[in-house]
Every structure is written in structure tokens, then in C-alpha cells.
Amino acid sequence: MNVLSSAFATRSHDAPHKTPEPPMSRAPAMSGQAPLLNRLKLRHLRLILELEATNNLHRAAERMNLSQPSISKLLQEVEHALHVPLFERSSQGVFPTAFGALAARHARLMLNDLTRLQRDMDSMRTGTYGTVRIGSIVAALPELVSPVLAHIADTTPGLNVSLSVDTSDALLLALEAGRIDFMIGRTLGIHRPMTLSCTELAQEPLCVVAGQKNTIEDNGNLTLKDIAQERWILQTAPSPMRHAIEAAFTLAYLPFPPHPVEASSMFATIDLLQHSKMLAVIPCSVSRNYEDKGILRRLSVPIPSLLGSYSAITAQERPLTPASSFIYDLILSEAIKKSDRLVQTCS
């Protein structure tokens, strides 16, 4: 036997025998989370909270629908898993130690997180959780989109909504690029690289409006010819509203207004009307709100109904998420409620 082997044998033989420490006499060295996760169960967490609330093994057993021996065994298991005494037993009941109070706080947090997980899963499944990106023309805002989004804000706080307001041609590009989930507008009847599905929602009547600085007299019988030479604010091409206005002048055998100010934003149009004597054509649904506030004045000029209906439009190759479908259905329901006809699928 060499020197090293001899020395090792001597030390091993002479070393005194050590009695194992009780499992709860001191905390064990950290060995990772896996052992605790494998040994701790949800019913252990609930037991901690029930004992904290009742200070009584019998009542805790009743609330958990278990026998008292089963409760006692569960308590032993959780204390053994955590290597500390969680409750002190006495003739008056069981009361949490400092370790027990800490365990109860974390048990409450973990069970609350699980409750939130279940709620979020249910919400995601039913469409009341997540993010939805909607595109809409301005005409659909007052009567359809805004009421639905206001309802969602009050009733479904887990649903995030991104709203883009633009002309139909711009919204179609956003839909193709996947920047929005669905849109409220028009397909424009143009061949597109993607297949669209659409459901007609409502008509979009147009009216001629002026700001308070415009003093043109209106006896109730104004025609487009009477105001053709005024300065105009017009939608940019190739929006459907611009095409409708051009068609209205053509049907009246009138030249198109010279030198118009072009604006794609309805907000910019209304702001310009307030600062000038110009005229504009805007959706009547938008005009009503500003007329009631004394900002705009509607003229009696008839504008032919050339725009037709606007629709809810989706891309067939991209099915709606549950959250998107939830809002889509709410908008359709709002359209049915406010219309004297059923919404219908358009070609």
C-alpha cells in the first residue's frame, strides 16, 4: 500500500460517525428548483391558505373536501418539501410560523397567477383578449366603429385595439401588407393579388358643407351649378369619394372645380373649412356631428348617391384571430341594429 492509500485509509477509519440532521433543523444547500417543483403540488398551496384562514385542521379538511388524516399528511408533505415548519400546533389550533406566513404569501401569488392564466386563456379563446388592428374609412366611425370600440373599452379590458383611419385605396394596401387584420371600406372593384371577402354594412350619403366663414346664401334650392365656381377642398385621387364627386360634376354637365385643395384627411378638411370660405363634400354621418356643434353648415345641394355601400373586408388567405373575429362580429351586429335591411355578402 502506498503512502497516499495508507493515509486515506487511516483518515476514513478514524473519522467519527455523524448522526444525520433532522430534515427541518436547517435549510438544505440550494440544488436548483426542480426538486421543489416536483414535490410541491397545487393542493399543498391551497392547504397553506386554508390553514392560514381557519387555523383549524378540521375546518380546512371540510373546505378542501378531504379527511383530517389526509390534511395532516398533506401538511407533513409540504413542510418536508420546504424543509421548515410552517404551522405551530396547539390546543387552540394551528398558527403560521414566520415561514408559514411567507409561504402563504407566495401561495396566494401563485394561485392568483393561475387564476389569471385561466381567465386569459378563456378570453383568448372567446376573442376578448389580444390585439386587433382595424382599418376604417371615416364615414363608418360615427355610427359603427366608434360605438363598438367604446363598448369594448368598457367591457373587455384585455382587448387591445389599433385603429387606422384612411381612404379605401390606402386601407386595401395595408390589408394586403398584413398591417391590419380587417378593414371597413370598399374593394374598389380592382383586381388584387389577394382574394377578398366582404360583407356590405351601410350606405354612405354625401353632402356639401361650409364653415362659418362662408356666407353663401342658401334658400333651400341650391344646385351644384350655383356653387361650381367656389373654391373646393376635395379628397385625393384615387379615393372612391373623389371619383363620386367627379362623377357628380360630370352628370351635371359641369367642369370640374379649378385649383382645388386636395386633402386625404377628414380632420384636415374640416379644419380648413373652419379657417376659410371653401366648400367640401363629406359623408353626412360625419357632417351631423359638426353641424350639431355649430362648426359646419350643410348646404341644400343634392349629391347623387354614387358611392354605394361600404363593407367589412377581410383577406381570405388570412383567417381572423378569435379577437379579430370578436370585434368583426360586433361591428356586423351594430350595422344590423342600425339598418333597415340585413347586411349581405358582396361579390
C-alpha positions in Angstrom: 0.0 0.0 0.0 1.5 3.4 -1.0 1.6 6.4 1.3 -1.4 8.1 -0.1 -3.6 5.0 0.1 -2.4 4.4 3.7 -3.2 7.9 4.8 -6.6 7.9 3.2 -7.5 4.5 4.9 -6.3 5.8 8.3 -8.4 9.0 8.0 -11.5 7.1 6.8 -11.2 4.6 9.7 -10.6 7.3 12.4 -13.4 9.7 11.2 -16.2 9.8 13.9 -19.7 8.7 12.8 -22.1 11.7 12.4 -25.7 11.4 13.1 -27.9 12.7 10.2 -29.6 16.0 11.0 -33.4 16.2 11.1 -34.8 17.3 7.8 -36.2 20.6 9.1 -33.3 21.5 11.5 -31.7 23.7 8.9 -32.3 24.7 5.2 -30.5 22.5 2.7 -28.0 23.7 0.3 -29.5 25.2 -2.9 -29.8 22.5 -5.5 -32.0 24.1 -8.1 -35.7 24.5 -8.5 -36.6 21.1 -10.0 -36.8 19.1 -6.7 -39.2 21.6 -5.1 -41.3 21.9 -8.2 -41.5 18.1 -8.5 -42.6 17.7 -4.8 -45.0 20.7 -4.4 -48.5 20.4 -5.6 -51.3 22.9 -6.1 -53.3 21.3 -3.2 -50.3 22.0 -1.0 -50.6 25.6 -1.8 -54.3 25.6 -1.2 -53.8 23.8 2.1 -51.4 26.6 3.3 -54.0 29.2 2.5 -56.9 27.3 4.1 -54.9 26.7 7.3 -53.9 30.4 7.4 -57.6 31.4 7.0 -59.1 28.9 9.5 -56.3 28.0 12.0 -58.1 24.6 12.2 -57.2 21.3 10.6 -60.8 20.1 10.7 -62.3 23.1 9.0 -59.5 23.1 6.4 -60.3 19.5 5.7 -64.0 20.3 5.2 -63.3 23.2 2.9 -61.0 21.0 0.8 -63.4 18.1 0.9 -60.7 15.8 2.5 -60.4 13.8 5.7 -58.4 15.2 8.6 -55.8 12.5 8.3 -55.3 13.4 4.7 -54.9 17.1 5.6 -52.3 16.2 8.3 -50.4 14.1 5.7 -50.5 17.0 3.2 -49.1 19.4 5.8 -46.3 17.0 6.6 -45.5 16.7 2.9 -45.3 20.4 2.2 -43.2 21.0 5.3 -40.9 18.3 4.3 -40.7 19.7 0.8 -39.8 23.2 2.1 -37.6 21.9 5.0 -39.2 24.2 7.5 -42.1 24.1 10.0 -45.0 26.2 8.5 -47.5 25.9 11.3 -47.3 25.5 15.1 -49.8 23.0 16.6 -51.5 23.8 19.9 -54.8 23.0 21.7 -56.2 26.3 20.2 -55.4 25.3 16.6 -52.6 25.7 14.1 -51.0 29.0 13.5 -48.5 30.0 10.9 -44.8 30.5 11.8 -42.8 33.2 10.1 -42.0 30.5 7.4 -45.7 29.8 7.1 -46.7 33.4 6.6 -44.1 33.7 3.9 -45.3 30.5 2.2 -48.9 31.7 2.4 -48.0 35.0 0.6 -46.3 33.2 -2.2 -49.0 30.5 -2.4 -51.6 33.3 -2.8 -49.5 34.9 -5.6 -49.1 31.6 -7.4 -52.7 30.6 -7.2 -53.8 34.1 -8.3 -51.4 33.8 -11.3 -53.0 30.5 -12.2 -56.5 32.1 -12.0 -55.3 34.9 -14.3 -53.8 32.3 -16.6 -57.2 30.5 -16.8 -59.1 33.8 -17.4 -56.6 34.9 -20.1 -56.9 31.6 -21.8 -60.7 31.8 -21.7 -60.6 35.3 -23.0 -58.2 34.4 -25.8 -60.4 31.5 -26.8 -63.5 33.7 -26.9 -61.8 36.6 -28.6 -61.8 39.0 -25.7 -58.0 39.1 -25.2 -55.3 40.1 -27.6 -54.5 42.8 -30.1 -56.7 43.7 -33.1 -55.7 46.1 -35.9 -58.6 47.7 -37.7 -58.7 50.0 -40.7 -61.7 52.2 -41.4 -62.9 54.9 -43.7 -64.1 58.0 -41.8 -67.8 57.5 -42.8 -68.0 54.3 -40.7 -66.7 55.9 -37.5 -69.7 57.8 -36.0 -72.3 55.1 -36.4 -70.4 51.8 -36.4 -66.8 51.7 -35.4 -66.7 54.2 -32.6 -69.7 52.8 -30.7 -68.2 49.3 -30.9 -64.8 50.4 -29.7 -66.4 52.4 -26.9 -68.3 49.3 -25.8 -65.1 47.2 -25.9 -63.2 49.8 -23.8 -66.0 49.5 -21.1 -66.4 45.7 -21.1 -63.3 43.9 -22.3 -60.1 45.5 -20.8 -58.0 42.6 -22.0 -58.5 43.5 -25.7 -56.1 46.0 -27.3 -57.3 47.8 -30.5 -55.2 49.7 -33.1 -57.4 51.8 -35.4 -56.1 53.3 -38.7 -58.4 55.8 -40.5 -57.7 56.3 -44.2 -59.2 56.1 -47.6 -60.2 52.7 -49.0 -57.3 52.5 -51.5 -54.8 53.1 -48.7 -56.5 50.6 -46.4 -56.5 47.9 -49.1 -52.7 48.3 -49.4 -52.4 47.9 -45.6 -54.6 44.8 -45.7 -52.5 43.3 -48.4 -49.3 44.0 -46.4 -50.8 42.5 -43.3 -50.6 45.8 -41.3 -54.3 45.5 -40.4 -56.5 42.4 -39.7 -59.6 43.7 -41.5 -61.0 46.9 -42.8 -64.2 48.9 -43.2 -64.3 50.4 -46.7 -64.7 49.4 -50.3 -63.0 46.9 -52.5 -63.0 49.4 -55.4 -63.7 46.6 -57.9 -60.0 46.4 -58.8 -58.2 43.1 -59.4 -55.9 42.5 -56.5 -53.2 39.9 -55.8 -55.2 38.6 -52.8 -58.8 37.3 -52.6 -61.1 39.5 -50.5 -64.2 38.6 -48.6 -66.6 41.4 -47.9 -70.0 42.0 -46.2 -71.9 45.1 -47.0 -72.7 47.2 -44.0 -74.2 50.6 -44.8 -74.7 53.3 -47.4 -72.6 56.5 -47.4 -74.6 59.5 -48.5 -72.6 62.6 -49.2 -73.4 66.3 -48.6 -71.9 69.7 -49.4 -70.7 71.6 -46.3 -69.2 75.0 -45.5 -67.6 76.6 -42.4 -68.9 79.6 -40.5 -66.8 82.0 -42.5 -68.6 81.1 -45.7 -71.6 83.5 -46.1 -73.1 81.9 -49.3 -76.9 82.3 -49.1 -78.9 79.1 -49.2 -82.6 79.3 -49.9 -83.0 75.6 -49.8 -82.8 75.1 -53.6 -79.1 75.3 -54.3 -77.7 73.2 -57.1 -74.2 72.1 -58.0 -74.2 74.7 -60.8 -74.8 77.5 -58.3 -71.6 76.7 -56.4 -69.4 75.2 -59.1 -67.1 78.2 -59.2 -66.4 78.3 -55.5 -63.1 77.2 -54.1 -63.2 73.5 -53.1 -61.5 71.1 -50.7 -61.5 67.6 -52.4 -60.4 64.2 -51.4 -57.2 63.0 -53.1 -57.4 60.6 -56.1 -58.0 57.7 -56.5 -60.3 57.5 -53.4 -63.9 56.4 -54.0 -65.2 59.8 -52.7 -63.1 61.7 -55.2 -64.5 59.5 -58.0 -68.0 60.1 -56.8 -67.5 63.9 -56.7 -66.0 63.9 -60.2 -69.0 61.8 -61.4 -71.4 64.3 -59.8 -70.0 67.2 -61.8 -70.0 65.1 -65.0 -73.6 64.2 -64.5 -74.5 67.8 -64.0 -72.6 68.7 -67.3 -70.2 70.9 -65.3 -66.5 71.3 -65.5 -64.5 70.0 -62.5 -63.7 72.8 -59.9 -60.4 74.5 -60.9 -57.5 74.6 -58.4 -59.0 72.6 -55.6 -57.1 72.0 -52.3 -56.6 68.2 -52.0 -56.7 66.5 -48.6 -56.8 62.9 -47.7 -57.5 63.6 -44.1 -61.1 64.4 -43.0 -59.7 66.2 -39.9 -57.6 68.4 -42.2 -60.7 69.1 -44.4 -62.8 70.2 -41.5 -60.0 72.3 -40.1 -59.6 74.1 -43.4 -63.3 74.7 -43.6 -63.2 76.5 -40.3 -60.4 78.8 -41.5 -61.7 79.6 -45.0 -64.7 80.2 -47.2 -64.1 77.0 -49.1 -66.6 74.2 -49.7 -66.2 70.4 -49.3 -68.1 67.2 -49.8 -68.0 64.9 -46.8 -70.1 61.9 -45.6 -73.4 63.1 -44.0 -72.7 60.8 -41.0 -69.6 62.9 -40.2 -71.2 66.2 -41.0 -74.0 65.7 -38.5 -71.7 65.8 -35.5 -70.1 69.1 -36.6 -73.4 70.6 -37.5 -74.7 70.0 -34.1 -71.7 71.8 -32.6 -72.1 74.8 -34.9 -68.8 74.1 -36.7 -70.2 73.3 -40.1 -73.2 74.2 -42.2 -74.8 71.8 -44.6 -75.9 73.3 -47.9 -79.1 72.1 -49.7 -77.1 71.0 -52.8 -78.1 67.4 -53.7 -75.3 65.0 -54.4 -76.3 61.8 -56.2 -75.7 58.6 -54.3 -72.8 57.2 -56.3 -70.6 55.6 -53.6 -72.9 52.7 -52.8 -72.4 50.7 -49.6 -69.2 50.3 -47.7 -68.2 46.8 -46.4 -66.3 44.8 -43.8 -63.4 43.3 -45.8 -61.0 40.5 -44.9 -58.3 38.7 -46.8 -59.4 35.1 -47.4 -55.9 33.6 -47.0 -55.5 35.1 -43.5 -58.3 33.9 -41.2 -59.3 36.2 -38.4 -57.9 35.5 -35.0 -60.5 35.0 -32.2 -60.0 38.5 -31.0 -60.4 40.0 -34.5 -63.4 37.9 -35.2 -65.0 39.1 -31.9 -64.7 42.7 -33.0 -65.7 42.0 -36.6 -68.9 40.3 -35.4 -69.7 43.2 -33.0 -69.4 45.7 -36.0 -71.7 43.5 -38.1 -74.2 43.4 -35.2 -74.1 47.1 -34.9 -74.7 47.5 -38.6 -77.7 45.2 -38.5 -79.1 47.1 -35.5 -78.9 50.5 -37.2 -80.0 49.4 -40.6 -83.5 48.7 -42.0 -82.0 45.8 -44.1 -79.8 42.8 -43.4 -76.2 43.1 -44.1 -75.2 40.9 -47.0 -72.1 39.4 -48.6 -70.9 41.4 -51.6 -69.1 40.0 -54.7 
